[in-house]
Amino acid sequence: MQPTAAIEAVLTVATEPVAPGLLAELLELPVETVESLCGELQAAYESEGRGFALVRVAGGYRLQSAEAYAGYVERFVLDGAPQKLSAAALETLAVVAYKQPVSRSQISAIRGVNADGVLRLLTSRGYVEEVGRDPGPGQPVLFGTTSLFLERLGLDSLAELPPLVEFVPPASTVELLEQALRPEPEA
């Protein structure tokens, strides 16, 4: 048995990323060996210019089409009608990703608008899920992102999200904005 061929066979039929620990268990090899074999496969596919790649996302490995051929795959799969998320959905998804676990009311407070409809959309698409309940009054539902969210962004874990500091303006800019938006005192 060739371990790399066995990895390929398992990943070919997997519908979700397969954890290295599970691959190691199936192949009866140490996890470090499986990680090394997957690294070799990744390098081989890339050097051979294959139409697919072995990637690590959401804590596991999966085979997916190579980025260079995304245009062809998109035309095949989407038939020219891509389903995009609205700006409101992306904002809500960002709040959930960075603040999770977070309640519906916390999301609405951060965004300044009711988030119910957008949360239903994100839940139905599989990007967000209920992860528990707040122990406080009313025990509101808490939301978090899913492994599908990580897959779609090509991340292995939430730790790979860019730091929020990169998106926050400096304090001097915030002060200028506050001054400009402050109402003029009446005479």
VOVEX-786982 format. One record per atom (N, C-alpha, C): x, y, z. Coordinates in steps of 0.05 Angstrom, whole numbers, plus 5000, padded with zeros to 4 digits. Layout:
# residues N
XYZ ...
//
This chain:
# residues 187
501749765000 500050005000 501750255000 501050434983 502450694982 500850894999 502051005020 500551185037 499451435023 501051545004 500151774990 497651714973 497651484961 495351394945 492951354963 493351254986 491151215005 489951485014 491751675019 490851945026 489152065003 490152034979 488652134955 485952004953 485851744958 483351594955 481251694976 482151735001 480351825022 479452115016 481252285008 480552565003 478752594978 479052414960 477352424936 474452394942 473752224962 470952174969 469952334992 471752475006 470952635030 469352885021 467252945035 465653175029 466453415046 467953365067 468953575085 471953525089 473453735098 476253695104 476653465124 478753305120 479353075137 481653145155 481253125181 483253185201 485653005198 488053115202 490552945200 490452715219 489152745243 488952525262 487352295251 485252355237 483552145225 485052005203 486452165186 488052035165 490151855177 491451945199 493451785212 492251525223 489951545234 488551305245 487851115223 486751215201 486051045178 488550905166 490751045164 493150935152 494950795171 494250815197 495850695218 498750795217 498951065215 501451205215 501451435235 503751525244 503751755262 502752015248 501552195263 500452435252 502552595237 504952605249 507252755236 507852645209 507752375206 508252255180 506052335160 503552335168 501352415151 501652705143 502352875161 502853165155 505053185134 507153035137 509353045119 508552945091 507052725090 506052615065 504252815051 502552945066 500753145054 502353385043 504453465057 506153675047 507553595021 508353345019 509553244994 507553244971 505153164977 503053164957 502453444947 502253634966 501753914959 503854014940 506353964947 508654054931 508553924903 508053664902 507953524877 505753634859 503353674870 501153774853 501854054842 503054214859 503754484850 505954484829 507954324833 510154314813 509354194786 507354014787 506353884763 504254054749 503454274761 501454454749 498654324747 497954164766 495354024766 493054214767 490654124760 488254284761 486954274788 488154134807 487154114834 489454154853 488854204878 490854244899 489954114924 491854034941 491353934967 491654164986 489554245001 489754475018 488954405047 489954555065 489154515093 487354745101 484854665107 482854865115 481054735137 480054905154 478154825176 479254585192 481854585197 483054375213 483554105200 483254095173 483753845159 484753895130 484953675115 485853695088 483553625069 483553755046 481653695025 482853754997 481753614977 482553674950 480653874939 481654074925 479954274913 481254364887 479654494870 480654594845 482854804850 484854804832 487054994835 486055274828 487055474842 486255754838 486555844809 488555754796 488955834768 486655774750 485055574758 482755494741 480055574752 480055754770 477655844784 475555944764 476356084743 474556194724 472955974709 474355764702 473055534689 471055394707 471955354732 470255214752 467855384758 468255644761 465955824766 463855804744 464755814719 462855794697 461455534697 462855314703 461655054704 459555024726 460355104751 458755064774 456455264776 457155514772 455155724776 453555804752 454455714729 452955774704 452556074701 454556234708 454356524705 452656674725 451656544746 450056674765 451056634794 453356774801 454456734827 452656844849 452456704872 450956794894 452856944913 452457204914 454257374931 452657454956 454257504977 453057605001 452857905000 450758025011 450358315011 452358435031 452658705029 454358845048 453458795076 450858795081 449758755108 450458475118 450358275100 451058005108 453957985114 455658105098 458558105103 459258245130 457958465135 458358615160 457658435184 455258305182 454358135204 456257895207 457057785185 458957555187 461557635200 462557875194 464957975207 464558015237 462258125245 461758165273 461757885287 460357695276 460257425288 463057305289 464557325267 467257205266 469057315288 469057585292 470857705310 469857715339 467257705344 466257735371 465057475383 465057255368 463757015376 464756905403 463056785419 460156765415 458757035420 456757095403 455457355405 452457315401 450957475415 448057455414 446957635391 444457585383 443157735363 443058035370 442458095396 442258375404 444958505404 447058365411 449758475410 450458545381 449858365362 450358415334 448858665325 446358685332 444658915324 445859175336 446759165361 447859395374 450459485360 452059305352 454659375339 454059485311 452259365296 451659455269 449759695268 448159725289 446359955290 443759905276 443259655267 440759575254 440059295263 437459225259 436558955266 437958755248 438958545261 440458335246 438958075242 436458065249 434957815248 434957685220 434157835200 433957725173 436657635163 438657785167 441357725158 442457475172 441857455198 442757215213 441356965202 438756985195 437356755184 438656675157 439356865141 440656805115 443356665120 445056775137 447656665143 447456385155 445456345171 444956075183 444055885161 442255965144 441255785122 443455715103 445355895099 447655835080 449855675094 449655645120 451555475135 454055615144 454055885144 456456035153 456356095183 453956095195 453656165223 451755955235 452255895261 450555705275 450155785304 448155675316 447755715345 449855555360 451355685378 453455545392 452955525422 450655635431 450055615460 448055825468 447855865494 446056065505 447556225526 446956485527 448156665547 446856605574 448356585595 447156525621 445656755633 445756995620 444457225631 441457225627 440157445634 437157465632 436157385604 434157215604 432857135579 434456915564 436856865573 438656675560 438556685530 439456915518 439356935489 441256735475 440456665451 442156475435 444756615427 446856475428 449456575420 450256455393 451456615375 452156515349 455156515346 456056325328 458856305321 459056215292 461456235281 461856145253 462255845252 461955735228 462055445224 464655375209 465155115206 467455025191 467155095161 464655115152 464255205124 465255485120 464855655140 465855935139 468955925135 470255765151 473155735149 473955635122 472455435112 473055315085 472855525064 470655675064 470255885043 472356095043 473356165067 475456365069 478256245065 478455985064 481055855061 482755865086 481455875109 482855895135 482855625149 485055575164 485155335180 483855375207 483955615217 482655685243 482055975244 480556055264 479856335268 482256505275 484356375285 486756525292 488056655267 487356555243 488456655218 486956905208 484856985221 483457225213 485357465217 485257655199 487057895203 486258045228 488258155242 487658305267 485858555260 484058615278 482258835274 483759105274 486059115286 487559365288 488159475260 488359295240 488859375213 486559535201 484159515213 481859645201 480859875218 482159935241 481260145258 482960395252 481560625248 483160865243 484560965268 486661125265 488061225289 486261405305 486961435331 485261595350 484861875340 486961995327 486662275318 484462295296 484262095279 482162095258 479362065271 479161895291 476661855305 475762115318 477662255331 477062505344 476162715324 477462735301 476562915280 473762855270 473162605267 470462515258 468362595279 469062545305 467162615326 466662915327 468763075324 468463365323 466663455300 467163335277 465663415253 462663335255 462063115269 459363025272 457863145296 459363275314 458163395338 456363635329 453963645340 452163875332 453364135343 452864345328 453764615336 452064715359 453264835380 451664945402 449965175392 447565185403 445765395395 446465655409 446265875395 447066135406 445066255425 
//
